[in-house]
Amino acid sequence: MTSAAKLRFDGRVAVVTGAGAGLGREYALLLASRGAKVVVNDLGGSHVGEGASQRAADVVVEEIRKSGGEAVADYNSVIDGAKVIDTAIKAFGRVDILINNAGILRDRSIVKTSDQDWDLVNAVHLKGSFKCTQAAFPHMKAQNFGRIIMTSSNSGIYGNFGQANYSAAKMGLVGLANTVAIEGQKNNIHCNVIIPTAASRMTEGILPDILFNELKPSLIAPVVVYLCHESCEDNGSYIESAAGWATKVHTVRGKGSVVRPSLEDPVTLEYVQSAWSKVTDMSEAKHLNAIAEASGSLLEVLENLKSGDKDAVEDSFTFGNRELILYALGIGASTKNGNDMRFLYENDVDFSPIPSFFVLPGLMVTMSSPLVSNALPNSGADLSNILHGEQYLEIVDDLPTSGKLLTKGKVFDVMDKGSGAVVVTSCESFDENGRLLVKNQSAIFVVGAGNFGGKKVPIAGVVPLAAAPSRAPDSSIQYKTNEDQAALYRLSGDLNPLHIDPNFARLSGFKTPILHGLCSLGYSVRAVLSKYANNNSALFKAVKVRFSGPVLPGQTLKIDMWKEGARIHFRTLIVETGKEVISGAYVDLKDSKAKL
Ligand SMILES: CCCCCCC[C@@H](O)CC(=O)SCCNC(=O)CCNC(=O)[C@H](O)C(C)(C)COP(=O)(O)OP(=O)(O)OC[C@H]1O[C@@H](n2cnc3c(N)ncnc32)[C@H](O)[C@@H]1OP(=O)(O)O
């Protein structure tokens, strides 16, 4: 990565503040060595802002002149920015580059920070940079060229104990740069931020020796001086640099969440609490380039609230081999069964997802949002009173073995069943190309939340159960679940403590933890697939079940099946007790000529 021509600054005039030592001195020397005429500004005070001496600036000017460069000294405080810039105009007739570098430290913990400590640090860093920039700006505008650097710090970006005044000033400089960059854009005036970590009189005693020795200002200077070159197109960038390394730094914003159900609703504390994990989720954080993008996305939020889908939520779901295999293990697939290898080994030629895996995106959206509790007028729903009542899953398009799905979910129906309320949610999951892959419809039985005067019967569109034929089952398969089945299954995403924590299970009215309904569903789908589809996932179209009774981990499931054309009716019983736990259920298979 070497460039043929040396980058030059001939004809350019640069003002470097605080150039008597450290970083500023390195900038001044490098600029001068590449042909720039340099104003070496330094008040010559101590690093805590005491005293003044012309020596610091003079020494650097002398150094530049000895090497054949052109430089003048300026001893003004940066707070008198007009005077600093005037030095450049008087000596060289123009100003092209301004590196706001001067700074002091007055470290104190917040309680001990005096007004004077606060004012002085902010005055030198923030006001000084403002005053110098303000004075240089009209000259740059007139010549249609300018390069301005603001010096920030990780102390501002991340905070640092004992540096409240300095942190505030350093973050203030980021804000100042943001606006100067916008105001200068049309006149080719670029303003960028450097976030240096350098060994200097300000960092001595703060950084460990081994690091301090490696943080030479000379290793940062080329990065900053490059930002000042006419060929550098960055404007409004924050560049962090240290020890011969540099990176761009971004602010990012999460995807966020609405914190009220609709435009007509107020924001309540409880709603905020229920949405908090989404508010603080940074997994889909993005950098925004302009304030217009920030306000534009707010308008979109308002439009969505206005468009009426007040209970609509969405979430992303990422999966790959690991998730598919973990799920298969969670519903009892085993390497002992050769035909299960396609679900357990990513290098198997027929590696494929067990289709019931795709209940998970819908489950995750439903459980991670306040959809269900917001659907109920009085009593809310929480993990202690919800049971999975029914599930419908339909595969719409070919299933991938990895990807990121966007799932949109909403409340579809609410019923008052007396002993409880039933909330039906419907979710659609799309791949990254916007292709609809699966539909889920779930009925959640909220124990004790009935009797609110609601209707009892479902609206059209709630997928009905289907009674099994009255003859004896055509076939049956038994699977013994493991004592730790729920402990394994929960790793696929449903972390409801009802399935693992004995105390929580008692709170929910069960003697011991019960198995996830979707785990029993997975076992049942495996039975149908193995008996009627040779474990070929591509033949699976849809499944509908009602969870009519709880299953305990360790119990044996018996799946009775009846084949009626492409529909396989089934029920699932517990062998040890004879109780039916899945009722009115069926799997619809695709025509057997479906592509494999
Ligand atoms: C995607 C989102 C997923 C959300 C997942 C939730 C998180 C998960 O971690 C939770 C779980 O996995 S829980 C485990 C799986 N589920 C179960 O074990 C529940 C088993 N079912 C029961 O115990 C009872 O059916 C019971 C208790 C549900 C109902 O029994 P009863 O109170 O005795 O009701 P009953 O008198 O039989 O019937 C009253 C009316 O309610 C309807 N109904 C009954 N069972 C239903 C069920 N499972 N789903 C939906 N509706 C149901 C009946 O039809 C009846 O209505 P109507 O009077 O109109 O005929």
PDBQT file of the ligand as one rigid body, heavy atoms in Angstrom, charges set to zero:
ROOT
HETATM    1  C1  LIG A 601     -45.833 -18.954  19.934  1.00  0.00    +0.000 C 
HETATM    2  C2  LIG A 601     -46.275 -18.571  21.312  1.00  0.00    +0.000 C 
HETATM    3  C3  LIG A 601     -46.120 -19.650  22.212  1.00  0.00    +0.000 C 
HETATM    4  C4  LIG A 601     -46.304 -19.321  23.632  1.00  0.00    +0.000 C 
HETATM    5  C5  LIG A 601     -45.675 -20.397  24.401  1.00  0.00    +0.000 C 
HETATM    6  C6  LIG A 601     -45.879 -20.234  25.856  1.00  0.00    +0.000 C 
HETATM    7  C7  LIG A 601     -44.633 -20.516  26.574  1.00  0.00    +0.000 C 
HETATM    8  C8  LIG A 601     -44.327 -21.974  26.715  1.00  0.00    +0.000 C 
HETATM    9  O1  LIG A 601     -43.050 -22.050  27.344  1.00  0.00    +0.000 OA
HETATM   10  C9  LIG A 601     -45.403 -22.594  27.569  1.00  0.00    +0.000 C 
HETATM   11  C10 LIG A 601     -45.554 -24.026  27.337  1.00  0.00    +0.000 C 
HETATM   12  O2  LIG A 601     -44.954 -24.642  26.514  1.00  0.00    +0.000 OA
HETATM   13  S1  LIG A 601     -46.718 -24.806  28.292  1.00  0.00    +0.000 SA
HETATM   14  C11 LIG A 601     -46.617 -26.499  27.873  1.00  0.00    +0.000 C 
HETATM   15  C12 LIG A 601     -47.561 -26.949  26.825  1.00  0.00    +0.000 C 
HETATM   16  N1  LIG A 601     -48.934 -26.731  27.145  1.00  0.00    +0.000 N 
HETATM   17  C13 LIG A 601     -49.589 -27.427  28.068  1.00  0.00    +0.000 C 
HETATM   18  O3  LIG A 601     -49.026 -28.263  28.729  1.00  0.00    +0.000 OA
HETATM   19  C14 LIG A 601     -51.056 -27.119  28.259  1.00  0.00    +0.000 C 
HETATM   20  C15 LIG A 601     -51.827 -28.362  28.291  1.00  0.00    +0.000 C 
HETATM   21  N2  LIG A 601     -53.229 -28.040  28.328  1.00  0.00    +0.000 N 
HETATM   22  C16 LIG A 601     -53.932 -27.960  29.458  1.00  0.00    +0.000 C 
HETATM   23  O4  LIG A 601     -53.394 -28.210  30.528  1.00  0.00    +0.000 OA
HETATM   24  C17 LIG A 601     -55.376 -27.570  29.370  1.00  0.00    +0.000 C 
HETATM   25  O5  LIG A 601     -55.810 -27.798  28.051  1.00  0.00    +0.000 OA
HETATM   26  C18 LIG A 601     -55.684 -26.091  29.716  1.00  0.00    +0.000 C 
HETATM   27  C19 LIG A 601     -55.193 -25.820  31.149  1.00  0.00    +0.000 C 
HETATM   28  C20 LIG A 601     -54.963 -25.163  28.732  1.00  0.00    +0.000 C 
HETATM   29  C21 LIG A 601     -57.143 -25.817  29.631  1.00  0.00    +0.000 C 
HETATM   30  O6  LIG A 601     -57.791 -26.664  30.478  1.00  0.00    +0.000 OA
HETATM   31  P1  LIG A 601     -59.142 -26.217  31.211  1.00  0.00    +0.000 P 
HETATM   32  O7  LIG A 601     -58.955 -24.950  31.904  1.00  0.00    +0.000 OA
HETATM   33  O8  LIG A 601     -59.560 -27.407  31.990  1.00  0.00    +0.000 OA
HETATM   34  O9  LIG A 601     -60.091 -25.925  30.032  1.00  0.00    +0.000 OA
HETATM   35  P2  LIG A 601     -61.306 -26.781  29.509  1.00  0.00    +0.000 P 
HETATM   36  O10 LIG A 601     -62.369 -26.795  30.566  1.00  0.00    +0.000 OA
HETATM   37  O11 LIG A 601     -60.783 -28.074  28.984  1.00  0.00    +0.000 OA
HETATM   38  O12 LIG A 601     -61.774 -25.910  28.291  1.00  0.00    +0.000 OA
HETATM   39  C22 LIG A 601     -62.256 -24.583  28.500  1.00  0.00    +0.000 C 
HETATM   40  C23 LIG A 601     -62.273 -23.864  27.170  1.00  0.00    +0.000 C 
HETATM   41  O13 LIG A 601     -60.927 -23.619  26.751  1.00  0.00    +0.000 OA
HETATM   42  C24 LIG A 601     -60.672 -24.287  25.511  1.00  0.00    +0.000 C 
HETATM   43  N3  LIG A 601     -59.363 -24.909  25.607  1.00  0.00    +0.000 N 
HETATM   44  C25 LIG A 601     -59.053 -25.924  26.378  1.00  0.00    +0.000 A 
HETATM   45  N4  LIG A 601     -57.751 -26.241  26.174  1.00  0.00    +0.000 NA
HETATM   46  C26 LIG A 601     -57.266 -25.395  25.267  1.00  0.00    +0.000 A 
HETATM   47  C27 LIG A 601     -56.016 -25.248  24.650  1.00  0.00    +0.000 A 
HETATM   48  N5  LIG A 601     -54.989 -26.065  24.917  1.00  0.00    +0.000 N 
HETATM   49  N6  LIG A 601     -55.853 -24.284  23.735  1.00  0.00    +0.000 NA
HETATM   50  C28 LIG A 601     -56.910 -23.470  23.406  1.00  0.00    +0.000 A 
HETATM   51  N7  LIG A 601     -58.136 -23.583  23.982  1.00  0.00    +0.000 NA
HETATM   52  C29 LIG A 601     -58.304 -24.525  24.902  1.00  0.00    +0.000 A 
HETATM   53  C30 LIG A 601     -61.738 -25.345  25.379  1.00  0.00    +0.000 C 
HETATM   54  O14 LIG A 601     -62.005 -25.621  24.004  1.00  0.00    +0.000 OA
HETATM   55  C31 LIG A 601     -62.907 -24.708  26.074  1.00  0.00    +0.000 C 
HETATM   56  O15 LIG A 601     -63.504 -23.772  25.194  1.00  0.00    +0.000 OA
HETATM   57  P3  LIG A 601     -65.041 -23.899  24.881  1.00  0.00    +0.000 P 
HETATM   58  O16 LIG A 601     -65.708 -23.779  26.237  1.00  0.00    +0.000 OA
HETATM   59  O17 LIG A 601     -65.338 -22.747  23.959  1.00  0.00    +0.000 OA
HETATM   60  O18 LIG A 601     -65.248 -25.223  24.296  1.00  0.00    +0.000 OA
ENDROOT
TORSDOF 0
